Amino acid sequence: MAEEVPMPRLSDTMEQGTVARWLKHEGDHVAEGDVIAEIDTDKATMELTAFEDGVLLKILVGEGESAELGAPIALIGAEGEEVPEDAARGDGAPAQAAAAQEAPAAEAAREPEEAAEPEPSEKPAAAAPAAATGELKASPIARRIAAEAGLDLRQLAGKGSGPDGRIVKADVERAIAEPRREAPAARPAAAAASGALRAAAEDEVVEATPMLRAVARRMSEAKATVPHFYIDAEIDMSRALELRRELNEALADEGEKVSVNDLVLRAAALALLENPKFHRSWDDGKLVLHKSAHVGIAVALDDGLIVPVVRSVEQKSVREIARESRDLVERARAGKLKQNEIEGGTFTVSNLGMFGVPSFGAIVNPPEPGILAVGATVKRPVVVDDAVQVRPVMAVTLSVDHRASSGAEGARLLASIKRLLEQPVLLLA
């Protein structure tokens, strides 16, 4: 019997996926583990692998088309097997295979979706339409998207495509994409009630990409739920820059380069291992103690932000860190990261120094305990041995989750990072 290939959860914030490219075509033989398609998520382009052997009987979601989590996007079965006549793209109802692929923690964190709604055929025959009873029925995710977009759901009353006329996510997205038809006098009142920004006639209004929406939601939740505190420091980078110059001269013939950020990653990792009371995450009343430093690198994209993770940084040389981080950044910008390369971080470094930003504060990416914001290295007069000298100084700000760590522990971590960068020979030990 043909088995459905569901749209899998490929990131912790993913709500739907878009088929970027089918690598297998109808009639092709596939083996378990074969990459059959590339899926665009809210974070990156991921590879979709087959979970069983067989023949790709039918593609239900074409390239460039989107589907909800768990919705069938293809059928795999035996060679010559007849495709069911009712085989069609699903509306987001999770398939058994999708449920098996999702981690329990991710499943618990998912919002209720239209997937939980009964099929229209299951509703009682005597049920009255929502419009007739005056009740406005809408799924939680539809309500949230409408609120974010400033859409009054009453405009869709009686027009929902879900069971009993329930308004579902697709209805809201369709309404947002269509030109608004409110009367001019009603628009200001509706916008004021929802808090939505009213665009001027000359303004252009475009839909945010899935990645931008995911970043906005993630950062809003982090800032609202994580109690932040911030610690600043200035680091004399004289010796670190000299070490970097010597390393790059030695690696020039091999076409490799070490960046300031590579040195910061190494220093942060060693400091985290030196300060285990900081290197822990808050988990609903429990503390998760991290034994290895998996450090994320904040990478700005044209349509959002992504944080690939360099794993076990404390076990890698500066040269290995440089090579791996450069590869991750390049593939992040090309949308070619894999799922395991953007998950599992225990700390993050965000560097805006290349833009000349002197200093800034970053938002903690939970469940990580902290994030280090790195500013530009600028020449400044400093006092050294009671004499004023001009030195290259880098300002950094440590943002900390106050549930997981204290001010004293944050200060100790920042002191360790400062010591390692001001005595950079320790980074080579």
N, C-alpha and C positions, 0 to 999 in steps of 0.2 A: 504494500500500500504506500502511495506517495506520502512523503513527510514534508511538512511545511518548514521553510527556512525563515525564522523570525528576524525582525530587526532587533539586534542585541543591544544591551546597555554597554557602551564602550567608554563611558566616562561617568563620574559620579554626579554630574549636573545635567546629563543628557536627558532630553524629553522626547526627541524625535531625531531621526537621521535621514540624510539625503544620499541616494546612490550616486556616487561620483562616476564610477566606471565599473562595468561588468567585465571581469577577466575571463570568465567562462561564458559560453553561449548555450542556448537551448540545444539539446542533443549531445553536448559534451559529457564525457565520462569524468567524474570527480572522485577523489579519494579523501578519506577523513584527514583533515589537516591542510588540504589544498586551499590556497587563497582563491576565492571565487569572485570577490568584488572589493572595491574600495568605498568606504562609507565616510561622508563628511559629517562630523559631529560638531558640537558647539565649541570644541577645543582644537581639533585637528582632523586630518584625514587618516582613518584607521583601516586596517585590513580585516576583512570578514573571511573566516575559514569555514570549510564544510565540516559538519559534525558526524558525517557518515559517508560510506561509499555509495555510489550509484550514478545515475544519469540526471543531469539538470533538465528536467522535463519542461518546466515553464518558468519564465520570468514574469513576476506579477507587478513589480515596481521598476519602471524604466530608469535610465540614466537621467539625472537631473530632477527626479521626482523624490518626494519625501514620504515617510511613513512613521507612525507612532511606534514607541517601544513595544515589541511583542507582535506587531502586525506582520502577517506573512508577506514576504517579498519574493519568494521563489518556491518551487516544488522540486524535491529530489526523490527519485524512485528507481524502479528497475527498468532496464532497457525494454522498450516496446510497450511499457505500461501506459494505459490510457489515462489521460488527464481528466479529472472530474469536471463535468460540465459546469458545476457551480464554483469552480476555482476562480477566485477573484481576490483582488487586493483587500486586505482587512481594514477595519476602522480603528485598530489600536488594541483589540482584545488580545491579551497575552496568550501566546501559545505555550504548551507545556515545555517545549525546548527552551524558550526564552526564560521561563521561571527557573529552569535548572542552571542556566548560565549566570544568573544574577546572584551576587553574594547576599547573605541574609541581612547584613548591615545596610547594604544599598537598598534592598527591598523595603526595609523598615523606614528608610528615609524618603521613599518615594511619596509624592503627593497622590491622593486619589485621582484617578484619571477616568476618562470615559470608558476605559477597559472594564470597569466594574459594573457598568450598566447592563441590564438584561437586554436581550435582543427584543425587537419590537414584537415578535411572535409570542413572546412570553408574557406580555402584559395582559391583565385581566380584561375580558371583553367589555365589562361594564365601566372601565376606567374612563373618566371624563377628561377631555383634552385640557392642557394647562391653561389655554386661553379662555376656555369656558368657565373655569373655576376662579380665574383671576390670579392664580398662583404663578409666580415667576420661577420656573425650574431651570437651573443651570448647574453644571458641574463645578467643583471647587477651582479647577485649573482655568476654566472659562471665566469665572468671576475674577480671578487674580489678573489674568491677561487684560481683561476689560478695564479693571481699575487702573492698571499701569498705563494703559493707552488713553484713559479718560473717556471711555465709551460707556454710554448709558445703556445697560442691558435691556431696559424697557423697550428700546427700539427694536429688539429682536423677539419680543414676546409673541408667542404663537408661531414663530418661524424657525424654531430649532429643529435640527435634523436628527436629534437623538430620540430615544423612546419617549412617547407621550409629549412630543414637542420640546423635549429638554434641550437647552442651549449647550452645545459642546464646544470644545476648543476650535474646531474647524469653522464653526459658525462665526465665532468672534474674530478669528483671523481674516475671514472673508469680509466681514463688515469693516474691519480696520483698513483693509486694502482698498475698499470701494470709496469713492468720493462721498463725504458726509452730505446729508440732505436736510439738515435741520434748517429751520427758518432763521434768518439773520438775527431776529430778536431773541430767539431761544438759545443761540450758541453761547453768548457770554454767561448766561445763568448756568448752563450745563458745565461749561469749563470751570466756572468758579466753584461749583459744587464738588467737582472731582479733583480740583487742584491742578488740572492740566494746563500746560502752557498754550496760550493762544498765538498761533503763528500770524505774522503780518502778511499782507497780500504779496509782498516781494520775497518772502521767505520760502525756502524749499523744504518740504517735509518728506523724509525718507524713512523707511523701516530700518530699525537696528538689526544688524546681523545676529544670528543665533549666538555667536561667541560674545558679542557686546552685551546681549541680554543676560547671558550666563555670568559674565564678569560683574555686571551691575547688580544682579541678584546676590551673587556670592559676597561681594564687598559690602553690600548693604547689610546682609545678615551678619557678617563678621564684625562690622563696626557697631552694630546694634546689640550683639550678644556677647562679645568678648570685651572685658574691661581692660583697656589699654593703659600702659604708662610708658614714658619715653625717657631715654638716657642719652645724652650727647657726649661726644669726645672728639678731640683733635689729635691726629696721629702724624708725627714727623716721618715723612716718607723718604727721607734722604737715602738711607741705606737700602730700603726696599727698591727704590728706582735704580740704584746702582747695581743691585743684584739682578734686576730684570734686564738691564743693559748688557751685563756680562753673559747672562744666559742666552739672550737673543743673538749676540755676536757668535757664541759657540754653536748655536743651532741654525745659523744663517744658511750654511751649505745644504742643510736638510730641508729647508723651506718651512721650518717651524718657528713659531713665535709664542712668547709668554706675555699675557696681558696683566695689568694691575689687578683685574678682577680674579684672575687665576690665583694670584698670591693671596687675595682676600678670602677666597673659597678655602684654600688650604689653612689659613690662619683661623678661620671660623670653625672648621672641622676639628682642628687640634684643641681649640679653646673649649668647644662643646664637650670633648672627652675629658678635659681637665676639670670641667664644672658639671658633673653629672646631676646635681640638684637643679640646674637650669634646664638640662637636656631631657625634659620630660613633658608630656602632654596631658592636659586635663580631659578626662573622659567621664562625664556625668558622675562626679563624685569620686572617681578613681584617678590615679596617676599612672601613666604608661611611661616606664623608664626606657629610654632608647640607648642601645648598646653600640650603635654605629651611626655615624653622621652622614645622612643622605641630604645633601644640600641642593636646594632648588635655585635656578637662575631665572630671574624675571626677564622675559623677552617681550619687547613691544612689537606688535604686529600692526599692519595697516588697519585691521578691523577688530583690535582687541589686545589681549594680553595672555601669554601662556608661560608656564613655569616648568620647563624640563628639569629633571633631577639627576645630579651626578651622585652615584651611590658609593657608599663607604669611602668618602673623600680622604679620611685619615689614613687609609691604606695605600693611597696613590701618591706618586711623586708629582712635583709641580709640572713636569713635562707631560705626564699622563693626564693630569687635570686639564691642562691647556688643550691637548689633543681631543679629549672627550667633550669638553665644554664647547669647543669650536664646532665639532660635528653636531652636537645637539642643537646649538643655535641655528646653524645652517638648515637643518632639517625642520626645525620649528618654523622658520620663515617660509619654507617650502611646503609646509603642511604635511610632513611625512613622518611625524613622530608616532611611536607605538604607545599603546595604552599604558604599559608598565613603565614608560619613560616619563610620564607626567603624574605619577602617583607615588605615595609613600615617602614624601619629603618630611624631614624632621626639623628643618630650618631653611630660611630663604635669604638670599642676598639680592638686593635690588640696587642697581648702579645707574645713576643719571649723571655721573661725572663727565662722560663724553659730551654732554650737552651744555657743559659749563655751569650746571646747577651747583651752588655752593653747599647747600644742605637741604634736607627735606625729611619728612616722617612718612613711613609706609604703614599700610594696614596689615596686621597679622593675618596669615592664611591658615585658619584652623584646620586640623588640630595641632598645627605646629605651635611651639611655645613662643616663637619670636621671629622677627625679620630685621635684617640689618640694611639700612638705607645708606648708600655710599655717595658722597658728593664729589665735586671736582677737587683735584690736587692743585693748589695755588701757592705761589711764593708769598711768604709773609714774614715780617720781622718777629723773631722769637728770642727769648732770653736763654742763652746757653752758657753755663759757667759764669754767670754775672755779666755776660757780654751779649749785646744784641747782634744777632745774625739773621740773615735771610735764608729761610728753609722752605722746602715744599711741604705744605701741610694739607692733610685730607680730613675733612669733617665727616663724621659718621653719626647716625642716630639709630639706636636700638629700640625697636618697639616690642613690648612684652605683654603676653597674656598674664594678667595679674592673678588669675586663678591657679596657674601652674607654677608661677615663680614669684619671688619677692624682689623688692628694689635692690636689696643687698646682693642677691644672686645675679641679677642683671648687671649690676656694677662690676661684680667679679668677672663675669664673662667678658664684658667690654674691656676691662683691664687686661685680660689675657690676650684678647685680639690685638690690642695696642702694643703690648710687649712683644708679641710674635712678629708684628710688622716693623717695629722699630729695631728688632734684633733678628732680621730675616734669615740669618744662617740657621736658626732653629727650624725654619720651614723645610730645610733640606735634610734634617736629621731623620 
